[in-house]
């Protein structure tokens, strides 16, 4: 009987752990958007990633969030 109780408790705990993480998947783009190299890989790259995220839709049932930054060639 004790084994059955432990099995039931572990099953309930594992099911709640699966649903606990509803955070979106984050994709980061860090490139030069203001210097000499911005022409080759600047804001257009960020826009291309944004379009790819929109085309793909949810991944593994989660939303996808785009984060981007300018490293200013430093």
Secondary structure as UniProt FT lines:
FT   HELIX           2..19
FT   STRAND          25..31
FT   TURN            36..37
FT   HELIX           38..41
FT   HELIX           43..56
FT   TURN            60..61
FT   STRAND          64..70
FT   TURN            72..73
//
